[in-house]
Amino acid sequence: MIYTVTFNPSLDYIVSVKDFKLGLTNRTESDKLLPGGKGINVSTVLRNLGIESTALGFVAGFTGDEIVRRLEQMGVKNGFLKIEDGYTRINVKLKSVEGTEINGCGPYISKEKVEKLMTQLNSLGKDDVLFLSGSIPASMPDDAYQKIMEGLKGKEVLTIVDATQDLLLKVLPYHPFLIKPNNHELGDIFGVKLNTREEVVPYGKKLQEMGAQNVLISMAGEGAVLIAADENIYDVSAPRGKLVNSVGAGDSMVAGFMAGWLEKKDYKHAFCMGVAAGSASAFSENLATKVEVEEVYQQVIGAI
């Protein structure tokens, strides 16, 4: 079974306002409400590709109930733990002003709830797949990822970690199957600037030497690089297309990669599926559909 973890999910309220003016009443041209969070994005793309998953994490209040309702409606299984106090955050994404977002804090997560999640995860075993994505709320211990990986040691669970800085570095000794830094995150780890696909390779190899099995490096318009466990290196330039929405593109990439890996156990196919899914989401208003991924895949496989 496939599981995704979203510690601090959200309801994303995405609004478009023509000619936004600060300090005045503005009216939306369009709006939509979507369940958000990196793990939830992974579950959504997997579902779009016809793959079942169970979403884990914490929800609270009426907003948490709405997230669960929408996910179940999409066909994503609910494994969220309900928190009695507070409510799941609402994030406001203002499309009319470039990069403008207001993200909520989310509810307080008690030690007891964290332990219940750990119990859920400790039941995983061989042939299970676990995605750990995103940051950890301030109310949780900052070694949560490390403790999860420690609890899964020796259980043959395929783990995918999409996190930054210390969250990522601390899990490398547990040999995650896949990690996915972007070139800026990779550069921050080693104190360098990385702009080309050639430049990221030696630093991706360093993360592999530190414990990661496969290192998938996303580079936006520059393309992507995979340093695979079979000692091959795959790279490809960015597929042709118009950037519409970059939110969720990285989550789509890891979902696509694992969908491809589980299908054929072939790194080249998995890499192409990852790049196709990430790009297809970037070219779409919403997260990529199967048809959109398949269309971009043909372009990627022909360029590699």
N, C-alpha and C positions, 0 to 999 in steps of 0.2 A: 504494500500500500504506500501511497505517496502522501506526505504530510508537509504542510507549510506552517511556519510560526510567524505571527504578527503580534508583537508584544503591545503595541500602541496603535491599533487600527483607527480609522477615521471615517466619517461621512464627508466626502468631498463635495462641496457646493461650488460648482464651476459656473461662473457668470460672464457674459459678454456685454460690455457697455460701450456704446458708441460715444466717442469724444468725452471720456471721463474727466470730470472736473472736481478737484479736491475742495471740500468745504461746502459743496452744493448737493442737492438731491439729484441722484443719477438713477435712471431707469434701465433695466436690463433689456437687451435685445433678445437674448436667449439665456436659458439656464438649465442645468441638469444636476442630479444628485447621484453620486456613485459611491460604493464602498471602496475605501482606499487603504493603503498600506502595502509595503513591498511584498510581504508574503501573500496577501490577498490578490495582488496583481499577478503573482506567479500562478496561484490557483485558477484565476480567471483565464489566463492564456492557456494553461493546461486543459481546462474545460473546453475552450474554443478549439483545441486540437483533438478533442475527443478522449481526453485522459482524465480519469477520476482522481480527486485528491480530497483530503480532509484538512480543513483550516483550523489551526489551533491558536490559542492566545487568550486575551482577556477582553470582555465587553461589559458595558455597564449602561443602565438606564434605557430610555426609549430610543436613543441613537444606536446603542448596541443591539437592541432588538431589531431595528430596521436593517442593520448590516447583516445579521443572521438571516432575516427574511429574504433579503435580496440575493444573498449567496445561495441559499437553498433553492430559490426560484431559478437560479442559473444552473443548478445541478452540482454545486460544491457542498460537500458534507460538512456538517457543523460539529466541531470539537471544542468550541470556545468555552471558557470558564466564565461564569457570570459573577460580576462584582456587585455587591449589594448597594454600595454607596457611590454617588457621583454618576457621571455619564460619559460615554465614549465621546471623544472630541469631534468637533466639526471644523474642517479646514476650508477656508474660503480661497478660491483660486480666481483671480480677476484676469481674464484673458485679454482685456483691452489695454492693460498696462503691462508691458513686458516684464516677466519675472515677478509679478506682485502676488504674494500669497500671505495669508494670515492663518497660522497653524495653532490649534488649541493645545492645551497641556495634557489632557487625558486624566483619568482617575488615579487615585492612589492604589498601588498594588501591594497588598500585605504579604508578609513572609509566608503565611499559610497558603495563600493562593499560588505563590511561586512554587512551593513544595508540591502542590497538587498538579501543577503543570509538569514538574520534574517526574512525578509518578507516571503521568501519561506517557512521557517520552521514554522512560525507562522500560516500558513494555514493548518498545520497538525491537525488531530483530532482523535476521537475514532476509534479504530481498526487499526490505523497506527502504524508502528514500525520504530524507528529511532536508527541507530548505530552511536555513536560518538567514533571515534577511533584515537589514536595517539596524537602527540604533536601539538602545535600551532606555526605557523611561528612567527618570531620575530617582523614582521610588524603588527601583530594583537594584540589586547589587551589580556592579559593573563587570563582574566575572561570570555572568550568567551563561554566556556562550561557552566559556571554558568548562563550567560545571556540567553543562549538557553533553559536551563532547567527551568529557571524562566518564560520565555515566554510561555512554554508548560504546566505550572502548571494548574491543573484542567481540562486538555483537554483529559485525558485518553489515552495518547500516550505511548506505551510501549517503554521505552528508555534503551539502552544498552550502557554502558560506559566502554571503554577499554583504560585507561590512568593511569598515575603514579602520585605519590606524591600529591601536592596541587591541580592539575587538577582534580584528583579523589576525594580528601577529600572535596573540595568545592561544589561538586554536591550531596553529600550524603543527605543533608537536603531535597532534592527534590525527594527522594525515587526512584532512578532508579530501573527498573525491574531487571537488571542484571549488575554486575560488574565482571571483570575478571583479578585480579592481579595474577602474578605468586608468588611463595613462596619467591623469593628474593625481589620483590617489596613490598610484604606484610611485610616482615621483616624490610625493610628500613623505612616503615611508623612508625613502633613501636620501632625501634632501637634494634632489636634482629635478631639472625640467626635462620632460620627455615629450617630444612632438611628432616623431616619426615611428613607423612600425619597426624599423631596424633598431631604433634606440631603446625600445621597451624590452627587447628580447633578453639581454643579459640580466636585467633586473627581475624579469619574470622568472628566469632560471634560478635566481637567488631565492625567491619565495618557494620554488620547487625544492631547492636544496634544504630549506628550512622545514619542509614537511608536506607541502601541498602536492597532491598527485597530478592535478591538471590546473593550469593557470590560464584563464580566459581573460584577455585584456581588451576592453572596449575603448574605441578612440573616436567616437562620433563621426565626423566627416572624413577622418583619415582611414576608417575601416576597423579592423580587429585582428588580433593575433591569438593563437592558441599554442601554448607550450604543453604538449601532451605527455601523458605517462609513458607512452611507447617510444619516447625520445624524438618524435617528429615535431616539427614546427610548421604550423599552417598560418598563412596570413592572406588577407584579401582587402582590397580597397572597398570603400563604402559603395553600396548599390546605388544606382541612379534613382532619384525620386525627390519629391518636394517635402521638406520638413514641415510638418503640420503641428505635431505635439510630441515633445521629447519625454514627457512624463510617463514612466512605466517602461521605457525602451530597454533599460538595463535589466529589469525584472523579466521582460519578455525574452531577452536574450538567454538568460539562464534556464527559463522554462523551455524554450525551443531547443537548447542544447541537450537538456536531459530527455526531452521527448525523442530527439534523434538518437541519443545513446541507447535508450531503452528499446527503441525500435530495431536497431541493427548492430549495436555494440561496435560501432565503427566511428573513430574520432573525426575523420574527414566529414562524414555525413552529419555527425552531431554538431560540428563547428559550423557547417553551412546552414543547418537548421537554426542554430542560435543567432547567427548573423541575420538570417532571413526574418526570424520572428522579431528581433529587436528593431530592424529597419522597417518592417511592415507596420509595427506599432507607431514608429516615428512618422510614418507617412499617412497615418490615419487619425481621425478625431478621437477614436476610442482604441482600446487594446486590440491587437491584430486578430482577425478571424483566420480560420484554417485556409480558406481560399486565398486570402491576401498573403499569408505566409508561403503557400505553394507557388504563387506567382513570383515572389521575390527570390525564392529558393532557386528557381531555374536560372535566374540572373547570376546568383552567387556561385552555384556549382559550375557554371560556364566560365567563370572568371578565375577560379582557383587553380 
